[in-house]
């Protein structure tokens, strides 16, 4: 049965204004757009009244942690995709630092098949660059691609050996797959939990220097230039990294990059003196200068896309304190409201700019057929209430994690419905719409 979504608001990409629209979805695709002044023929169709809410392509998150297999006490494919759907995401790419590491064709297939049976949104898995992410031996890239891996990364750790990374890039290039890099020089970060900056100095803590990230960024851009691979930099957090990526792009290197919401809205100066581990993530919160560099990098296209790096941990793990707790915070259910409130409502960004960085641009960077609501495109979409202010309450989240620094923040721009492949998978009123929702 076809579905009409009536009385929605859509962004005019030329004027930036919101215009009333009606959209028909049929057979999993966007079928018809009508101007709000026209009257749709809804006979025999399901009708969803958007009541003026924004209609957007489904958000795309190319850097997430679903924790399964091996860490199901933190998150599962089911709970993670439920959380993603509630956050307005319709396609997500989980990292391979699971247990076992997603470094074999069998494990990739396990993730794909589990997502097909239990996931609510599209799950596009990465596979590891090296076996067990130990940096010693390359995985079987060809078999991993065949099993469904969309790219290769040792996220969670940096590939320390330059020759290993160069070999990986050459192999990935031959298979037309990107290399996605967690950039971190281990020799500079051991025993540190926060960045070198005001908070570390105040508490007498060893800091993680900016160059620990930027050294790998610079090295890898040179290796990408030599091999011709599509090289993608994970969770950029420093001014130096932005500068190096900008230079690489200007030199014609096929380098793209991403940034997380927390690195755009928080700095090390915001970390509370209570040493709350919900403020501990990797890369760490950097200085205000780095934050502004990342914002400007996103604005001028040096940084291509926004990702969440959704990284759930148990309450017991985060209770170990700032120095001993694992790195990482959750992000699916706060990402859009956080950025909409911080940047669009304040007038720094247009709504169209934010949406593109979370939809069309990730699709472009990774060659995905999503991120648009043009007729004939997959009907992956979300409705968002731009006017409703709500307080962040982790107890209402669908993720198993509660590790967020944004508890109590008052934000606008909350998703109210998510549709994947023409089927509603989550609504604010009814919660999860189906027991199983697997689309790969």
Residue pairs with C-beta under 8 A, 6 or more apart in sequence:
1 44
1 45
1 46
2 24
2 25
2 26
2 27
2 31
2 44
2 45
2 46
3 24
3 25
3 26
3 45
3 46
3 47
3 48
3 422
4 22
4 23
4 24
4 25
4 40
4 42
4 45
4 46
4 47
4 48
5 22
5 23
5 24
5 25
5 48
5 50
5 55
5 381
5 383
6 22
6 40
6 42
6 47
6 48
6 49
6 50
7 20
7 22
7 36
7 49
7 50
7 51
7 52
8 20
8 21
8 22
8 23
8 50
8 52
8 53
8 54
8 55
8 383
9 18
9 19
9 20
9 21
9 50
9 52
9 53
9 54
9 55
10 18
10 19
10 21
10 54
10 55
10 373
11 17
11 18
11 19
11 54
11 56
11 351
11 352
11 355
12 18
12 19
13 352
16 350
16 351
16 352
18 54
18 351
19 35
19 36
20 35
20 36
20 37
20 52
21 33
21 34
21 35
21 36
21 55
22 33
22 34
22 35
22 36
22 38
22 40
23 30
23 32
23 33
23 34
23 55
23 373
23 381
24 30
24 31
24 32
24 34
24 40
24 45
25 31
25 379
25 381
25 419
25 422
26 422
27 422
28 378
28 379
28 421
28 422
28 423
29 375
29 376
29 377
29 378
29 379
29 422
30 373
30 374
30 375
30 376
30 377
30 378
30 379
30 381
31 375
32 40
32 375
33 373
33 375
34 40
48 417
48 424
50 383
53 383
53 384
53 385
53 386
53 416
54 351
54 383
54 384
54 385
54 386
55 373
55 381
55 382
55 383
56 88
56 355
56 359
56 373
56 381
56 382
56 383
56 384
57 90
57 355
57 359
57 360
57 370
57 371
57 372
57 373
57 377
57 380
57 381
57 382
58 88
58 89
58 90
58 91
58 121
58 359
58 370
58 371
58 380
58 381
58 382
58 418
58 419
58 420
59 87
59 88
59 89
59 90
59 335
59 336
59 358
59 359
59 382
60 89
60 90
60 91
60 92
60 358
60 359
60 362
60 363
60 368
60 370
60 371
61 84
61 89
61 91
61 92
61 93
61 307
61 308
61 310
61 332
61 335
61 358
61 362
62 92
62 93
62 124
62 258
62 305
62 307
62 362
62 365
62 366
63 93
63 95
63 155
63 180
63 234
63 235
63 258
63 260
63 307
63 308
63 309
64 80
64 84
64 92
64 93
64 94
64 95
64 307
64 308
64 309
64 310
64 332
65 75
65 80
65 94
65 95
65 97
65 309
65 310
65 311
65 312
65 328
66 75
66 76
66 77
66 80
66 81
66 92
66 94
66 98
66 111
66 123
67 74
67 75
67 76
67 80
67 98
67 312
68 75
68 76
68 77
68 80
68 98
68 111
68 114
69 98
69 99
69 100
69 107
69 110
69 111
70 98
70 99
70 100
71 98
71 99
73 314
73 400
74 312
74 313
74 314
74 317
74 400
74 401
75 312
75 399
75 400
75 401
76 118
76 400
77 94
77 111
77 114
77 115
77 118
77 119
77 123
78 118
78 119
78 120
79 398
79 399
79 400
80 92
80 94
80 310
80 312
80 332
80 399
81 92
81 115
81 118
81 119
81 120
81 121
81 123
81 437
82 120
82 398
82 399
82 426
82 432
83 310
83 330
83 332
83 333
83 397
83 398
83 399
84 90
84 92
84 120
84 121
84 310
84 332
85 120
85 121
85 398
85 418
85 420
85 425
85 426
85 432
86 332
86 333
86 397
86 398
86 415
86 418
86 426
87 308
87 331
87 332
87 333
87 334
87 335
87 336
87 415
88 336
88 382
88 384
88 415
88 418
89 121
89 332
89 382
89 418
90 121
90 122
90 370
90 380
90 381
90 382
90 418
90 419
90 420
91 121
91 122
91 124
91 368
91 370
91 380
92 121
92 122
92 123
92 124
93 123
93 124
93 125
93 126
93 150
93 151
93 366
94 102
94 111
94 123
94 124
94 125
94 126
95 126
95 153
95 155
95 156
96 102
96 103
96 125
96 126
96 127
96 128
96 133
96 153
96 154
96 155
97 128
97 133
97 154
97 155
97 156
97 157
98 107
100 107
100 132
101 107
101 128
101 131
101 132
101 133
102 108
102 111
102 125
102 126
102 127
102 128
102 149
103 127
103 128
103 130
103 131
103 132
103 133
103 139
103 144
104 139
104 140
104 143
104 144
105 140
105 143
105 144
105 146
105 147
106 147
108 125
108 127
108 144
108 147
108 148
108 149
109 147
109 148
111 123
111 125
111 148
112 123
112 125
112 147
112 148
112 440
115 123
115 125
115 438
115 440
116 438
116 439
116 440
117 436
117 438
118 436
118 438
119 437
119 438
119 439
120 420
120 425
120 426
120 432
120 434
120 437
121 418
121 420
121 425
121 437
121 439
122 370
122 380
122 420
122 439
122 440
123 440
124 150
124 368
124 440
125 148
125 149
125 150
126 149
126 150
126 151
126 152
126 153
126 155
126 180
127 139
127 141
127 144
127 147
127 149
127 151
127 152
127 153
128 139
128 152
128 153
128 154
129 138
129 139
129 152
129 153
129 154
129 159
129 164
129 165
129 168
129 179
130 136
130 137
130 138
130 139
130 154
130 159
130 164
130 168
131 137
131 138
131 139
133 154
133 156
133 157
135 154
135 157
135 159
135 160
135 161
135 164
136 164
138 164
138 167
138 168
138 171
139 152
141 152
141 168
141 171
141 172
141 175
141 177
142 175
144 152
145 175
145 177
148 440
149 177
150 177
150 366
151 172
151 177
151 178
151 179
151 180
151 232
151 366
152 168
152 172
152 177
152 178
152 179
152 180
153 179
153 180
153 181
153 182
153 234
154 181
154 182
155 180
155 182
155 234
156 182
157 182
157 184
157 186
158 181
158 182
158 183
158 184
158 185
158 186
158 216
159 165
159 168
159 181
160 185
160 186
162 219
162 223
165 179
165 181
165 219
165 220
165 223
166 223
166 226
166 227
168 179
169 179
169 223
169 224
169 226
169 227
169 229
169 231
170 227
170 229
172 178
172 179
172 229
172 230
173 227
173 228
173 229
173 230
177 230
178 229
178 230
178 231
178 232
178 366
179 220
179 224
179 229
179 230
179 231
179 232
180 232
180 234
181 216
181 217
181 220
181 231
181 232
181 233
181 234
182 234
182 235
183 213
183 214
183 215
183 216
183 217
183 220
183 233
183 234
183 241
184 212
184 213
184 216
184 282
184 283
185 211
185 212
185 213
185 215
185 216
188 208
188 209
188 211
188 212
188 215
189 208
189 212
191 206
192 200
192 205
192 206
192 207
192 208
193 205
193 206
193 208
193 280
193 284
193 322
193 323
193 327
194 200
194 205
194 207
194 208
194 268
194 271
194 280
194 284
194 285
194 322
195 207
195 208
195 209
195 210
195 268
195 283
195 284
195 285
195 286
195 287
196 207
196 208
196 209
196 210
197 207
197 267
197 268
197 269
197 286
197 287
198 268
198 269
198 287
199 205
199 268
199 269
199 271
200 206
200 207
200 268
201 207
202 273
203 273
203 275
205 323
208 283
208 284
210 238
210 239
210 240
210 241
210 286
210 290
211 240
213 236
213 237
213 238
213 240
213 241
213 283
214 238
214 240
214 241
214 244
217 233
217 236
217 240
217 241
217 244
217 245
218 244
220 231
220 233
221 231
221 244
221 245
221 247
221 248
221 253
221 255
223 231
224 230
224 231
224 248
224 253
224 254
224 255
225 248
225 251
225 253
228 254
229 254
230 254
230 256
231 253
231 254
231 255
231 256
232 255
232 256
232 257
232 258
232 365
233 241
233 245
233 255
233 256
233 257
233 258
234 258
234 309
235 258
235 259
235 260
235 263
235 283
235 307
235 309
236 242
236 245
236 257
236 258
236 259
236 263
236 294
236 297
236 303
237 259
237 260
237 263
237 283
237 284
237 286
237 290
237 294
238 283
238 286
238 290
238 293
239 289
239 290
239 293
239 294
241 257
242 293
242 294
242 296
242 297
242 302
242 303
243 293
245 255
245 257
245 297
245 302
245 303
246 297
246 300
246 302
248 255
249 255
249 302
256 304
256 305
256 365
257 297
257 302
257 303
257 304
257 305
258 303
258 304
258 305
258 306
258 307
259 294
259 297
259 298
259 303
259 305
259 306
259 307
260 306
260 307
260 308
260 309
260 331
261 306
261 308
261 331
261 334
261 335
261 338
261 339
262 281
262 285
262 329
262 331
262 405
263 283
263 285
263 286
263 290
263 291
263 294
264 291
264 294
264 295
264 298
264 306
264 339
264 342
264 343
265 291
265 338
265 339
265 342
266 279
266 285
266 291
266 405
267 285
267 286
267 287
267 288
267 290
267 291
268 284
268 285
268 286
268 287
269 287
269 288
270 279
270 285
270 405
271 279
271 285
272 279
275 321
275 322
275 323
276 322
276 405
277 318
277 319
277 320
277 321
277 322
277 325
277 403
278 318
278 329
278 403
278 404
278 405
278 407
279 285
279 322
279 329
279 405
280 322
280 325
280 326
280 327
280 328
280 329
281 309
281 311
281 327
281 328
281 329
282 327
282 328
284 327
294 303
297 303
298 306
298 357
299 349
299 353
304 357
304 361
304 362
304 365
305 357
305 358
305 361
305 362
305 365
306 335
306 339
306 354
306 357
306 358
307 362
308 330
308 331
308 332
308 335
309 328
309 329
309 331
310 330
310 331
310 332
310 399
311 327
311 328
311 329
311 330
311 331
311 401
311 403
312 328
312 330
312 399
312 400
312 401
312 403
313 325
313 326
313 328
313 401
313 403
314 400
314 401
315 402
315 403
317 325
317 326
318 325
318 326
318 403
319 325
328 403
329 403
329 404
329 405
330 394
330 397
330 399
330 401
330 402
330 403
330 404
331 404
332 399
333 397
333 398
333 399
334 392
334 404
334 406
334 409
334 411
335 358
336 354
336 358
336 384
336 413
336 414
336 415
337 390
337 392
337 411
337 412
337 413
337 414
338 406
338 409
338 411
339 349
339 354
340 351
340 354
340 386
340 411
340 412
340 413
341 410
341 411
341 412
341 413
343 349
343 354
344 350
344 351
344 354
344 413
345 412
351 386
359 370
359 371
359 372
360 371
360 372
361 371
362 368
362 371
363 369
363 370
363 371
363 372
364 371
369 377
369 378
370 377
370 378
370 380
373 381
378 421
378 422
379 419
379 420
379 421
379 422
380 419
380 420
380 421
381 418
381 419
382 415
382 417
382 418
382 419
383 415
383 416
383 417
383 418
384 413
384 414
384 415
384 416
385 413
385 414
385 415
385 416
386 412
386 413
387 412
388 412
388 414
389 410
389 411
389 412
390 410
390 411
390 412
390 414
391 408
391 409
391 410
391 411
392 404
392 406
392 407
392 408
392 409
392 410
392 411
393 407
394 402
394 404
394 407
395 402
414 428
415 428
416 427
416 428
417 424
417 426
417 427
417 428
418 424
418 425
418 426
418 427
419 425
420 437
420 439
421 439
423 433
423 434
423 437
424 433
425 432
425 433
425 434
425 437
426 432
426 433
427 433
